[in-house]
Amino acid sequence: MMSINKAQFYQRLASIKKIAAIKEPKYLEKALEAELSAVVLSIGNIAVIKRYVDLFKRSNFPVFLHIERIGGISHDKDGVDFIAHYVKPVGIVSTRNNLIIQAKKQGLLTIQRLFLVDSDAVKSGLQSIQETQPDAVEFMPALVTDYIAEFRKEIDLPIIAGGLIRTKDQMREAIRHGATAVSMGNCQLWKEDLNYE
């Protein structure tokens, strides 16, 4: 069963550069067939989530839970405790500061998701990162590459670009602007080679 620390996760992000965002059960097997830095599960509920996590851990994939999307798990200290001690993923993805802080206390890796919709969101996003000190930051949508470069100057954390990625060129563009990795739900992109020819 996979256990991974922050340094190992950073190394995987830097070398493989792709994270599968799984939003439907039919894509679980497809993710297992791809070379990925990690998977983020945005599906399931309290009854099945441990089985999904164990499936990826047996195949040596770091697995994160998008905690707000897992049915039946509260978005509070008790929900994070349940995830950390029973489900046992590598970490969580969340937009909520309190969940990031609680997950870190439980020894889980954390990816804080930020939606960069306007200049106020950029400013508050930087403040949140300073407050929570996540292990990585995910910017959405990934197509805001100018902001990736701007944030890269302000924070020394892996930046994951996610959302609205439809092509290999968009994946490469995000990485060229400073993203460490990209996260996408399109299973056709999970097998793309991001090394430059």
C-alpha positions in Angstrom: 0.0 0.0 0.0 1.3 3.4 -1.0 2.7 5.8 1.6 4.3 9.0 0.4 5.8 12.0 2.1 5.8 15.6 0.9 9.3 15.4 -0.7 8.3 12.2 -2.6 5.0 13.8 -3.7 6.9 16.9 -5.0 9.3 14.6 -6.9 6.4 12.8 -8.5 4.7 16.1 -9.5 7.9 17.5 -11.0 8.7 14.3 -13.0 5.2 13.1 -14.2 3.3 16.5 -14.2 -0.2 15.0 -14.5 -3.0 14.4 -12.0 -6.2 12.7 -12.9 -9.3 14.4 -11.6 -11.8 11.5 -11.4 -15.4 12.6 -11.4 -17.1 9.4 -12.5 -16.6 5.7 -11.4 -16.2 4.6 -15.0 -12.8 6.4 -15.1 -11.3 4.6 -12.1 -9.8 1.9 -14.3 -8.6 4.3 -17.0 -6.6 6.2 -14.4 -4.9 3.0 -13.3 -3.7 2.6 -16.9 -2.0 6.0 -17.1 1.3 7.3 -15.8 0.2 10.0 -13.2 1.6 12.0 -10.4 -1.5 11.3 -8.4 -5.3 11.0 -8.6 -7.9 13.2 -7.0 -11.2 11.5 -6.3 -14.2 13.8 -6.6 -16.6 10.9 -6.5 -18.0 8.4 -4.1 -19.5 8.5 -0.7 -18.9 7.3 2.8 -19.8 3.7 1.8 -17.4 3.3 -1.1 -14.6 5.8 -0.7 -12.3 3.5 1.3 -12.5 0.9 -1.5 -11.7 3.5 -4.2 -8.7 4.8 -2.1 -7.4 1.3 -1.5 -7.7 0.5 -5.2 -5.2 3.2 -6.1 -3.0 2.6 -3.1 -2.5 -1.0 -4.1 -1.4 0.2 -7.5 1.1 2.7 -5.9 -0.8 5.9 -6.9 -0.9 8.7 -4.4 -4.6 9.4 -3.9 -6.2 12.6 -2.7 -9.9 13.2 -1.8 -11.7 16.3 -2.8 -13.4 16.3 0.6 -16.3 18.6 -0.3 -17.4 16.2 -3.1 -17.5 13.0 -1.0 -21.0 12.3 0.1 -21.8 11.5 3.7 -18.6 13.0 5.1 -18.9 16.2 7.2 -16.8 19.1 6.2 -15.4 19.6 9.7 -12.8 18.2 12.2 -14.7 14.9 12.6 -14.9 14.4 8.8 -11.2 15.0 8.4 -10.4 12.7 11.4 -12.5 10.0 9.7 -10.7 10.4 6.4 -7.3 10.4 8.1 -7.8 7.4 10.4 -10.2 5.2 8.4 -10.0 6.0 4.7 -6.3 6.9 4.7 -5.6 8.7 1.5 -2.3 10.5 1.0 -4.2 13.8 1.3 -7.1 16.0 0.6 -8.0 18.8 -1.8 -10.2 21.6 -0.5 -11.1 25.2 -1.0 -11.7 25.6 2.8 -9.0 26.9 5.0 -10.3 25.1 8.1 -10.2 21.7 6.3 -6.6 22.3 5.1 -5.5 23.2 8.6 -7.2 20.2 10.2 -5.9 17.8 7.5 -2.3 19.0 8.1 -2.8 18.4 11.9 -3.7 14.8 11.0 -0.6 14.3 8.9 -2.4 14.4 5.5 -0.9 16.2 2.5 -3.0 19.1 1.4 -3.8 20.8 -1.9 -5.6 24.1 -1.5 -7.8 24.8 -4.5 -8.3 28.5 -5.5 -10.7 29.8 -8.1 -9.1 32.8 -9.7 -12.2 34.7 -11.0 -11.2 38.3 -10.3 -8.5 40.4 -8.7 -10.1 40.1 -5.2 -10.0 36.3 -5.5 -6.3 36.5 -6.4 -5.6 38.7 -3.3 -7.7 36.5 -0.9 -6.1 33.4 -2.4 -2.6 34.6 -1.5 -3.8 35.4 2.0 -5.3 32.0 2.4 -2.1 30.3 1.3 -0.1 32.3 3.8 -2.6 31.3 6.5 -3.0 27.6 5.8 0.5 26.7 4.4 -0.8 23.9 2.2 1.6 21.4 0.6 0.5 22.5 -2.9 -1.9 25.0 -4.5 -4.3 24.3 -7.4 -5.4 27.2 -9.5 -8.6 27.0 -11.5 -9.1 27.6 -14.3 -5.8 26.4 -15.6 -6.0 28.7 -18.5 -5.0 31.8 -16.4 -1.4 31.2 -17.1 -0.4 34.8 -16.4 -1.5 34.4 -12.8 0.5 31.1 -12.5 3.7 33.1 -13.3 2.6 35.8 -10.9 1.9 33.4 -8.0 5.2 31.6 -8.7 7.0 34.7 -7.7 5.1 35.0 -4.4 5.0 31.3 -3.2 7.4 28.5 -3.0 5.0 25.6 -3.3 4.1 23.3 -6.2 1.4 24.9 -8.3 -1.1 22.6 -10.0 -3.2 24.1 -12.9 -6.6 22.5 -13.1 -9.9 23.1 -14.9 -11.0 23.7 -18.5 -8.0 21.9 -20.0 -8.9 20.4 -23.3 -5.6 20.0 -25.2 -2.0 18.9 -24.7 -0.9 22.4 -25.8 -2.9 23.9 -22.9 -1.3 21.4 -20.5 2.2 22.4 -21.8 1.3 26.1 -21.7 0.4 25.9 -18.0 3.7 24.1 -17.2 5.7 26.6 -19.3 4.2 29.5 -17.2 5.4 27.8 -14.0 2.8 25.2 -13.0 4.5 22.1 -11.6 1.7 19.8 -12.8 -1.7 19.9 -14.4 -4.9 18.3 -13.2 -7.6 17.3 -15.7 -10.7 15.2 -15.9 -10.4 14.3 -19.6 -9.1 10.8 -19.5 -7.7 11.1 -23.1 -5.2 13.6 -21.7 -4.0 11.4 -18.9 -1.8 9.4 -21.3 -0.2 12.5 -23.0 3.5 12.8 -22.9 4.4 16.3 -21.6 8.1 16.1 -22.3 9.1 18.5 -25.0 10.2 17.1 -28.3 
